[in-house]
């Protein structure tokens, strides 16, 4: 777990719901602290600047309610007294472990370092390559999809996908279908800046095999 802490067997002491959002309050008696976990059926609408109902998110929340408490969302108050492990992070708490990806800032632009690949995933939106640096997990993205604000959905761009797959093969000497072979490989990473504001990481091409 990155930048987080597992708090074992905290008691659920209060459940409050309002407008599709449930606040589950757990108590850590040893530390004298409370930890709030949120189950929210709403998603944030950047145009309206507020949260709005989402059928897809509501379905996920119902699944979480059943998976972790064996109850419907509207019956979560019946779970008071139950003990659960809570994963505490800097800005939120969760009932499951969440990997927190670190990001470089402008002061680190130009830095070049060697590391190893820890995972490679093609999630239908892009190719995500994770690696570690100084105890933190970072991710380099080769996206081939576009996010439409009007529908709040990702849509694949076939031409861009072909280009990214070709770029992946040229850079690493293997196809995306063979991506697992990249895990454990040593890579060189450079921290770069785009449009004078967006910091990103670029993985250098692997040396070509003779």
N, C-alpha and C positions, 0 to 999 in steps of 0.2 A: 504494500500500500504506500502510495507516494503522498507525503505531506499530510498525513492523517494519523488518527489513533483509534484503535478498537477499544471501546468501553464495554466490558462484558456484563451481561445480565442486569441492565438497568430496568427499573420498574416503571411501567406506564401509569401515570397518576392522574392525567387529565386529558380529555379529548373534547375539542371544540370545533364546530363546523359552521361555515358561513359562506354562502354564494359559491358552493362547489369546492371549497378549500377546507381541508381538515388539518388542525394543528394537534399533533400528538406530543404531549409533554412527558418526557422521561426524567426521572430523578437519579442523580448520582449522589447517594448518601455519604459515601466516603469523602468526596470532595466538597460536598455542600453546594452542588451545582444542578441546574436543570438544563436539559437538552431538548430543543424543539425539532421535531421532524414534520415536514409538510407533505401532505398528499393533495395535490392541486389538479382539479379537472380542467383548469383554464390554461390558456397560453397567452403570451404577451403579444399584443398587436402594436407594432411600432408606429403605425399611422395614427391610431387613436390614442396611443400613449397609455394604454390600460390593458388589463387582462380580459379576455373574452372566452366564452365556452368553446370547447373543442370536443367533438364526438370521439376522435381518435385518442386524445389524452384521457378522456373520461373512461374509455374502455381499458386503457393501461392501468389507471388508478383502481378500477374495480378488480383487475387481476392482482395488483399488489395487495389489496385488502384481503382477498381470498388466500393468496399465497402466504402472507405473513401472519394473518390473524384468523383465517377461516371464516371471515365475516364479510357481509356486504358493506360497501362504503357507508351507507346510512346507519349501519349497526355497529360502527367502530367503537362507540362508547361502551359497548359490552366487553371490550378487551381491557378495560381498566383493571390493573392488578397484574397483568401479564408482564413477564420479564423478557427483554430482548437485548441482543448485542446491538450497540449503536456505534456507527463509524463517524467520528468527529473530524471535520476538516476546518480550515481557516474561516470559511464563509458559510458553511452549512453542515447539517448532520444528516445521516442516511442510515437506513436499515440494511444496506448492502455496501460492499466495498466498491469505491469508485476511484478509478485511476485519474489522478490530477496531472495534466500535462503542463510542464513548465514552459515559460517563454523568455526569450532573450529581450533585452531592451536596447535602446539606441547606443548606450555607452559601450555595448559589447560588439557593435558592428565592426566587421573586419577581422574578428577573432577566427582563427583556424585551429582545429583540433582533431585528434584521432580518437575513434571510439568503435564500438561494435553494434551491429543491428540486433535488436531484441525481438522485433516482430514486423511482419509485413502483411497487410490486410487490404484486399480489394472489396470495398463495401458497396459497390454499385454507384457511389458518388465520386470516388477517386481511389487512388492507391496511397495508403497511409504507411509510412515507414517510421518506426519508433527506434530510438536509441537513447543511451544514457550518457550523462555528463555531470560529474561531480555530485553523484548521488541523486540526481533528478532525471525524470523521463521527459524527452522532447519528441516532437513528431514533425516529419517533413511530408508535405502533401503534394501529390500529383493529381489534382482534381480534373475531372472531365465532365462535370455536371454543373448546371446553373440553377440558382435559387430564384424563383419567381415570387416577388413580394405579394403580388395580387392573389395568389393561391396558397402562399406559404408552403410550397413544395419544391423538392429538387427534381430536375429533369435532366436526363442524360443527353449529352451532345455527342452523337455518333462520330463525327469527324474529329472532335477533340479527343475522344476516347482512343481512336486509332493512333493519333499523334502521340498521346501519352504512353500508350503501350509500346510504340516504336521507340520512343525516347527511353523508356525503362530498359528495353532490350539492348539498345545501343550503349547505355550507361553501365549496365551491370552484366551484360553478356549472357543473360538468360531471359526467357519469356516471362510474362506475368504469371502464367500458369505454373511456372517453376519457382515462384517467389519464395517458397520455404527454404530454398537453397541459399538465399541471401542472409538468413538468420545466422548470427554468429560470425559473419564476415566483418573484417576490419574495414572501416570507411573513413574518409576525410570529410569533415563538415566545415563549411564557412558560414558565418553569420552575415547576412546582407540586408540592405535597405532598399525598398521599392517606393517610388513616388515621394521620397523624403519623409515617409511616415510609417510605412509597414515593414516591420522587422521580420525576416524569415530566414530559414536555413536552407542552404544548397548543399546537397551531397555530391561530391566530386565523382567523376566516372572511375570505375575500378580499372586497374591496369589490365590491358588486354593480354590474354594468355598466349604464350608463344607456341 
